[in-house]
Amino acid sequence: MNHDKPVGVVLLQLGGPDSLESVEPFLYNLFCDPDIIDLPLAFLFRERLAKFISVKRAPKVQDLYKHIGGKSPILKLTNRQARALELELRKSINAKVYVAMRYWHPTTEEAVEHIRRDRVEKIVLLPLYPHYSRSTTGSSVNEWNRVLNRVRYNGVETKLIEQYCDHPLYIKALVNNITIALKRVKPAERSKVHLVFSAHGTPMKLVKEGDPYSHHIRKTYEAVVEEGKFGLPHHLCFQSKVGPQKWLEPSLDGTIERLAREKVTHMVVIPIAFVSDHIETLSEINMEGKQEARELGIRYFDMMPALHTNRLFIRALADVVLKKVNT
């Protein structure tokens, strides 16, 4: 690959509402996604269903956002990751990093507009989802292809990084941040800690259709436990279930309940599928999970700090990009 022209790296991420007013349109975009709502003949009613769900859920979701500052921090954090990655990549290649959010701004369309303006011809798509799922990476890539077709931007060569769930530097970054959380526990009490790895769930329907996400999550979990040698009990569970379908189990709240029944008093939750903080970590784990744990008698509850711009994590991202550029 010619390294004189810039290589564009597009960070694919979910996005989040940037105000309380944008909660409902954000939810509408999410539930309009054919990779999320894929019921038979859904194309006939998807938009009406998305409107119904988003209107119904918006007040409750707005209330959650009120408690974490009135908006999602995901764009600010992703922009920081983009800058850190660009600096790291520029040690080796001429790179420019863009952000494309799936359900809010900057949209894929806005990212493509910037790329066209910069006359970038070679693109590496880098999902900020280390584990491949049709509902995350798959959805973002489908949107990327739709936008390219719509704007007829044909002069661009695109390569996709599908997953990096067991990249050694990514695993080391997680171990590093678990260690930070464990150091916050009084030394005399550390041996009481249970490590609870929590990943975003997916419907079992996806798993049965061969979606590799749950296997990738398990790979990360096993690699972190192996690398960290924490010598502490550890558990894997899933969160963020939506709707009546059967989802990956056990659930985070079910796991908290079980551990409380077993008289566990200390737990550190490790958000294993998220690389930055947003509503699933700040609200679902660190507020709802914490409250449930307290009510059930768990005395010590903490959450691992998110990876954000952890040096090892940024180096892992740079490494997967450079390998892709050179293939």
N, C-alpha and C positions, 0 to 999 in steps of 0.2 A: 504493500500500500504506500502511495506517495505521501510522505509526512509533511510536505511543504504546505499543502492546503490544509485548513483545519479539519480535524475529525470532530464531528458533532456527537456529543454523548447526551442522550435524552433520558432523564430520570423519570420513570413511570411511577406514579404514586396515586393513591386514592383521592386525595383532596379532602377539604372539609369546609363547612360554612364559615365565612369571614365576618358574619354578624348574625344577630338573632333573626333578622328579617330573611336572611338567605338560607335558614334551616329548611323551610318547606321546599323551595326550588331545588336545593341540594338533594333532599330525599326523593323528590320527583325524578331527578336525573338518575339516581341510584336504582329506583324501582322500575325505571323505563329501560334499563339495560337488559337486552335479550339474553345475556350470559348470566343474569341474576334471576329473572323471571322467565323460565323456559318451559312453561306448561304447554300442553298440546293446544295448538291453534291460538297461542297467546298473542300473536301479532294482531288478531282481530280486536282484542280488548286491552292490550298492554297499557296504552296511554291512560285510558279511563281508570284502570286498576291502580296505576302508579299515582294518579291524582287522588284517588280515594284513600290510599294508604298514607300518602304524604300529608294530606290534610288532617287525617286522624292521628297520626303519630307526632306531628310537628310540635304541639304544645308540650308534650312530655319531654321530647328531645330538647326543645328550647330551654326547659327548666334545668336539664342536665348541663347544657352549655353555660347557663347563668352561673353555675357553681365553679366553672373552670375558666372564668374570665370573659364570658359572653361571646366567644368564638373559638374556632379550632386553631391551635398553635402550629398545625402541620405545615402550612406554607412557609412560615418564618423559619421553622426548623429544617425543612427540605431545602430552602434557599441557602442556608448555612452549609448543609451537606454538599450542595452543588458547588459552592465556592471552595470548600476544603478539597473536594475531589479535583476540581479544575487546577488548583495549585499543585496538587500531588502529580497529576498527569503531565503537567507542563515541564516537569523535570525530565520527561522522556519524549513527549510528542507535542505537537501543536494541537491543543484540544480546546473545545468550547463546550461548556455544559449547560443544558437547558432543562427546564422542568415542565412536564406535561401531567396535569391532574385529570383523573378520569371523570370525576363528577362535579368539579367546580373549577374556578380560575386559578392559574392560567390553564386553559383547556388545551387539548391536543391541537386543535385548530390554531390557537394563539402561538403555541410552540412551533408548529410547522411554518407559520408566517414569519417568525423570527429567523428560522433556519433558512428560508428562501431569501430573506433580505441579506443574510450573511453569506449567501451563495455556497453553503456547505453541500458537498456532494456525497460525503461518506458519513453514515450515521451508525452509531451503536446504541441500541435500545437497552437500557439498564434498569430493570424493575427494582424498586426498593422493597420488593417482596423476595426474600432469599429463597422461598419455597414456591415451586410452580403450582398454580391452580388455574383451572379454566376460568374461575370466577374472578381472579385478580389479574395475573399476567396475561392470561388468554384474552380477557375482556379488553385490557389496555391495548394489546396488539391488534385486536379486531378493530378497535376505534382508530388506531394509527393508520391501518390499511384503508378504512372507510374514508378518512380525511384526505389521505394522499390521492385516492381515486377521485374524490369530489373536487379537489382543487387542481387536479391533473398535474401534480408535481412528480414527473416521471424521472427526472434526472438525478435521482438519489439512490445510492446503494445502501441498503439497510441490513444490519446484522443484529441478531437478538441473542442476549445472554438469558438463557431460559431459567437457570437457577444456580445458586452457589451455596446450597444449604450445608455443605460440609467443608467449605473452604477453610484451611487451617487458620488463617488470620481472623476470619469471622468467628470461628470457634474460640480462639484465644481472646477476642474482644469480649465475647459473652462471659467467659471465665473471669476475665479482668473485672467486669462490672458486678458479677456475683460476689467476688472477693471484696469489693468496695462495700456492698450491702452487708456482708458477714462481719466486716470490721466494725460496723455500727452496733453490733450486738455485744453486750458485756462479755468479756472473755470467759467468765465462769459459766455463762449460759449458752455459749455457742453450740455445745454438743446437743442441746435440746431442739435445735432448729430443724424443721423439715423444709426441703426445697420443693416448691410447687411450681412446676413449669406450666405456663398457661399459653395456649395458642388460640388464634381465632379459629372457630369451628367452621365446618362446611356441612351441607346436607349429605346424609348417607347415600342419597341417590347419586351424587357426584362420585363418591368413593366406588360404588358398584359399577359405575360407567368407566372406571379405570383412571380417575383423576389421581395423579401421584402425590398430591399435597400431603396427605396424612403420613405417607412413607417418608417424605422429605423431612417432615417435622420430627418423626421418630429418629431419623438419622442425626439431626442436629442435637436432639435431646441426649441420645446415647454418646455422641462425640463429646459433648460438653461435660457430661458426668465422668467420662473416661479421662479427658484432658484435665479436669479440675481436681480430681482425686480429693473431693471434699470430705469423704468419710461420713456423710450425713444421709438420712433417709430422703428419697426423692420420688416425686410423683409427676405424671404428665396428665394434663386435663385440657379442656377446650371451653371457650367462652363465646359470647355474642350471638347466641341462637336467636333467629327471627322466624316467626310463623310456626305452623303446626307440624311441619315435616320432622322426621327423625334426623337428628344431627349427630356428629361425632361425639362420643362420650369417653370417659366421664366428664361431667360439666365442672366448671370452677366452683360454683356454689355447692354442688353435690360433694365435691372433694373437701371443701372447707368443713361442711357438715360432718362428713365421715371422720375427718381427722379430729374434730372437736369431740366426737363420740368416743374416739380412741384415746382421749385425754391428752392430745398434743397441745402444748401451750405456746410454742414459738413457730412462726412460719415466715419464710421469705418467698414472695411470689416473683417469678421470672417471666416477664412477657416475652415469650420466645419467638413469636412471629412478627413482632413490631420493631422497626428500627428507629422510631421516634415516638415521642409522647403525643397522644391525642385522646379522644373521648374514651376509647376502649381501655386505656391505661389509667388516665387521670381520674376518670369518673367510675368506670365499671370495676376496675381492680382496686384503686387506691381510696375510693369512697364507699361504693356499695359493698365490695368484698371485705374491706376493713370493718365496716359497720356490722356485717353478718358475723365476722370472726369474733368481734368484741362481744356481741350479744350471746354467742355460743360459748363464751368463756376462754377464748384464745387471748392470752395476755400480750403477746408480742407479734405484731403484724407489720411487715415492711415490704416494699417493692424494689426490685433491682432498678438502678438508674438506667434509663434508655440509652442506646448506643450513640445516638446523635452524631457528633463528629469525633467519636473515639478514634484515636490515631490508628489503631490496628484495623478497625472497621473500614476506615477510609482507604487504608493500604490494600485491604482485601478487594474493595470495589475497583481501585486503580489496577490491581493485578488482573482481575477478570476482564476488564476493558482492554488492557494491553495485549493479553493473550488473544482476544477476539480480533483486535486490529491486525495482529500478525498472522492470522490464519487465512 
